[in-house]
Amino acid sequence: MVTPEEIARITVFAALSERDLGRLSQVAADIMLVPGEYAAYEGGERALFGLLEGRIEAVKRVDGADKVVGERKPGDIFGEVPVTLGSVFPAGFRAAEASRVIRIEPHDFHAVADIAPDVGREVGRLASHRIAGSRGLQGIVAEPWAPRAIVVGPRWDAACAALRHFLDRNQVSFRWIQPDMPDAAEHWDGPLPAVEDCPVLRVVDGKTVVKPQLRRVAELLGLSTEPLAAEYDVVVVGAGPAGLAAAVYGASEGLRTIVVEREAPGGQAGTSSRIENYLGFPSGVSGEELASRALQQARRLGAEILVTRTITRIDAGTRQVHLDGGDVLRARTIILACGVVWRQLRMDGFERLVGKGISYGAVRTEAPATHGLDVHIIGAGNSAGQAAMFFSNHARSVTILCRGDGVEKSMSRYLVDQIAARPNIQVLRRTEIAAAHGGASLEAIDVRSSETGETTRLESGGLFILIGADAETGWLPPEIALNDHGYVLTGPEAASAEGWPGDRDPFLLETTVPGIFACGDVRASPVKRVAAAVGEGSMAIAFVHQYLKQAEASPVG
Ligand SMILES: Cc1cc2nc3c(=O)[nH]c(=O)nc-3n(C[C@H](O)[C@H](O)[C@H](O)COP(=O)(O)OP(=O)(O)OC[C@H]3O[C@@H](n4cnc5c(N)ncnc54)[C@H](O)[C@@H]3O)c2cc1C
């Protein structure tokens, strides 16, 4: 337990009376930290800390990497900003060497500040200095922006759009230079690459690559693409909310866990501009923020997460998992969390303009290209509603094209209300897309009214198609039973499907192959929601434990 004398070594408390120091010593937690251990995480609950021994560094997550932004020495405090503002920690605090700190809960701090107003004033002054001082938060903001990569490519180049989207989804900051920008060569710092070589990527302080494959981009940026081991307790297919939840629970419960993701972590949720109905985020949370937090959590707990790798085949008998490129992993259990893919619109002229103004899903990197333009959204579900709200902050107008009588039946009430309140969003009911036109990029669309049969041409600066999604499960082995729409059967439905070989009932999320589980959107279930995916991903790990326990008890069964 910390003594009053030790507390008096913290500068802000030095002038407290013996009685007040005694009170604080009763309530302060005495914490020993090993090097690298965090006293408080970025985004963590507020509290005031004092450093007794060692050295603490303030660490802020910038572009997916930790950046040391400050330091505390014995006698210093940290946590003054959150306790003063009643906010969460704007940066994390980690032991740079073995350290000893005290932690004072906010109500205990305020009780001391009531009795000794000078302490409150000093903590407030330090907080203000941390925010406004040249080495504080204001200093961090004032630092010149240093992206991790530079991309050169024309606006309407589909490969360049895919590369930018990939970097964005993997939370890699980048500067995009369009060759026709007046200051392009200046930003590139040399003669621009030829247009036929684009897109070109330069990793800042690293290599430059021409028309790179996304795997190569991931490798150059230090994202994991190669498995570290040959055998895992759990191999998770897909890093959407379900897969990331399985990773967090699997790794935290001591299972050797790897997640293989063909694109970028976050899945569909990563493309959602604002999820308003996820528990614990009263003002909503962007899918990107949710995915980035989940990713950090999974990695911190020890899960391996590979990106740009696709699982192409599963051998149900041996439970071997084949990755593109030929790697084979042995898995004691497998969790299918591979979600769904956007339904494509088959129409003349469409394919040619995808990536050139037409996008599947609400591609957020396209937002700047819609400034001042009229854009169109096809779909009437929640994802279409969210996309409309998102683009209405960028485009001059957003028109939702909806085949039915309106969006009220298919969209959540809160979105219907938000859309109705936005003056630059309109809904065209009983309207279908008939054609898309454009040369280098999308210029106009034809829409047909099912009421009048009339076709109208509308100028369009962007067309976003959100007409639902399908399970893409054709690559799964035939032993895994699917329903008529390709979704994976689990639990009671797997038990009654042909092929369940076990002498027990399958676990709730178990497929027709013992030890292979499915969760989230790919599972046959009417609920397609982030909360359901997260819940099922976590539950799947509980069933993995039960399965492994039984398998160990009767190795052949
Ligand atoms: C624009 C939009 C807005 C939404 N808004 C909301 C909302 O407000 N509230 C809400 O609750 N829900 C919302 N949803 C739905 C929610 O995002 C999904 O229910 C949820 O993401 C499903 O999670 P999942 O992990 O099962 O699948 P997904 O999110 O689909 O993730 C699956 C992942 O698996 C990867 N993958 C697939 N096959 C393979 C393979 N063979 N190898 C490797 N990787 C593979 C994919 O690349 C993908 O990253 C929204 C969806 C969208 C698209």
The ligand as a Tripos MOL2 file, in Angstrom:
@<TRIPOS>MOLECULE
LIG
   53    58     1     0     0
SMALL
NO_CHARGES

@<TRIPOS>ATOM
      1 C1        -23.3400   -0.2300  -45.5590 C.3       1 LIG1
      2 C2        -23.7870   -1.1520  -44.4490 C.ar      1 LIG1
      3 C3        -24.3960   -0.6360  -43.3120 C.ar      1 LIG1
      4 C4        -24.7860   -1.4800  -42.2600 C.ar      1 LIG1
      5 N1        -25.3430   -0.9330  -41.1440 N.ar      1 LIG1
      6 C5        -25.6550   -1.7000  -40.0960 C.ar      1 LIG1
      7 C6        -26.1780   -1.1310  -38.8990 C.ar      1 LIG1
      8 O1        -26.3640    0.0780  -38.8100 O.2       1 LIG1
      9 N2        -26.4440   -1.9530  -37.8670 N.ar      1 LIG1
     10 C7        -26.2360   -3.2950  -37.9270 C.ar      1 LIG1
     11 O2        -26.4540   -3.9810  -36.9350 O.2       1 LIG1
     12 N3        -25.7730   -3.8760  -39.0510 N.ar      1 LIG1
     13 C8        -25.4710   -3.1140  -40.1430 C.ar      1 LIG1
     14 N4        -24.9970   -3.6750  -41.2910 N.ar      1 LIG1
     15 C9        -24.8870   -5.1460  -41.3680 C.3       1 LIG1
     16 C10       -23.5930   -5.6240  -40.6990 C.3       1 LIG1
     17 O3        -22.4960   -4.8740  -41.1930 O.3       1 LIG1
     18 C11       -23.4040   -7.1180  -40.9470 C.3       1 LIG1
     19 O4        -24.4900   -7.8100  -40.3890 O.3       1 LIG1
     20 C12       -22.1060   -7.6190  -40.3090 C.3       1 LIG1
     21 O5        -20.9940   -6.9280  -40.8510 O.3       1 LIG1
     22 C13       -21.9290   -9.1250  -40.5280 C.3       1 LIG1
     23 O6        -20.6920   -9.4920  -40.0140 O.3       1 LIG1
     24 P1        -19.9300  -10.8070  -40.4690 P.3       1 LIG1
     25 O7        -18.6330  -10.8020  -39.7430 O.co2     1 LIG1
     26 O8        -20.8140  -11.9760  -40.3330 O.co2     1 LIG1
     27 O9        -19.6820  -10.6810  -42.0370 O.3       1 LIG1
     28 P2        -18.9670   -9.5440  -42.9470 P.3       1 LIG1
     29 O10       -19.0510   -8.2130  -42.2950 O.co2     1 LIG1
     30 O11       -19.5800   -9.7340  -44.2600 O.co2     1 LIG1
     31 O12       -17.4520   -9.9970  -42.9700 O.3       1 LIG1
     32 C14       -17.0140  -11.1630  -43.6200 C.3       1 LIG1
     33 C15       -15.5430  -11.0300  -43.9720 C.3       1 LIG1
     34 O13       -15.0880  -12.2730  -44.4760 O.3       1 LIG1
     35 C16       -14.1850  -12.0510  -45.5630 C.3       1 LIG1
     36 N5        -14.1620  -13.2710  -46.3890 N.ar      1 LIG1
     37 C17       -15.1920  -13.8150  -47.0690 C.ar      1 LIG1
     38 N6        -14.8030  -14.9670  -47.6590 N.ar      1 LIG1
     39 C18       -13.4950  -15.1510  -47.3370 C.ar      1 LIG1
     40 C19       -12.5420  -16.1680  -47.6450 C.ar      1 LIG1
     41 N7        -12.8620  -17.2370  -48.3870 N.pl3     1 LIG1
     42 N8        -11.2850  -16.0360  -47.1550 N.ar      1 LIG1
     43 C20       -10.9550  -14.9530  -46.3820 C.ar      1 LIG1
     44 N9        -11.8280  -13.9680  -46.0690 N.ar      1 LIG1
     45 C21       -13.0780  -14.0730  -46.5270 C.ar      1 LIG1
     46 C22       -14.7760  -10.8380  -46.2680 C.3       1 LIG1
     47 O14       -13.8090  -10.1520  -47.0410 O.3       1 LIG1
     48 C23       -15.2770  -10.0070  -45.0760 C.3       1 LIG1
     49 O15       -14.2900   -9.0940  -44.6280 O.3       1 LIG1
     50 C24       -24.6040   -2.8740  -42.3650 C.ar      1 LIG1
     51 C25       -24.0120   -3.4070  -43.5180 C.ar      1 LIG1
     52 C26       -23.6000   -2.5600  -44.5470 C.ar      1 LIG1
     53 C27       -22.9570   -3.1400  -45.7700 C.3       1 LIG1
@<TRIPOS>BOND
     1     1     2 1
     2     2     3 ar
     3     2    52 ar
     4     3     4 ar
     5     4     5 ar
     6     4    50 ar
     7     5     6 ar
     8     6     7 ar
     9     6    13 1
    10     7     8 2
    11     7     9 ar
    12     9    10 ar
    13    10    11 2
    14    10    12 ar
    15    12    13 ar
    16    13    14 ar
    17    14    15 1
    18    14    50 ar
    19    15    16 1
    20    16    17 1
    21    16    18 1
    22    18    19 1
    23    18    20 1
    24    20    21 1
    25    20    22 1
    26    22    23 1
    27    23    24 1
    28    24    25 2
    29    24    26 1
    30    24    27 1
    31    27    28 1
    32    28    29 2
    33    28    30 1
    34    28    31 1
    35    31    32 1
    36    32    33 1
    37    33    34 1
    38    33    48 1
    39    34    35 1
    40    35    36 1
    41    35    46 1
    42    36    37 ar
    43    36    45 ar
    44    37    38 ar
    45    38    39 ar
    46    39    40 ar
    47    39    45 ar
    48    40    41 1
    49    40    42 ar
    50    42    43 ar
    51    43    44 ar
    52    44    45 ar
    53    46    47 1
    54    46    48 1
    55    48    49 1
    56    50    51 ar
    57    51    52 ar
    58    52    53 1
@<TRIPOS>SUBSTRUCTURE
     1 LIG1         1 GROUP 0 **** ****
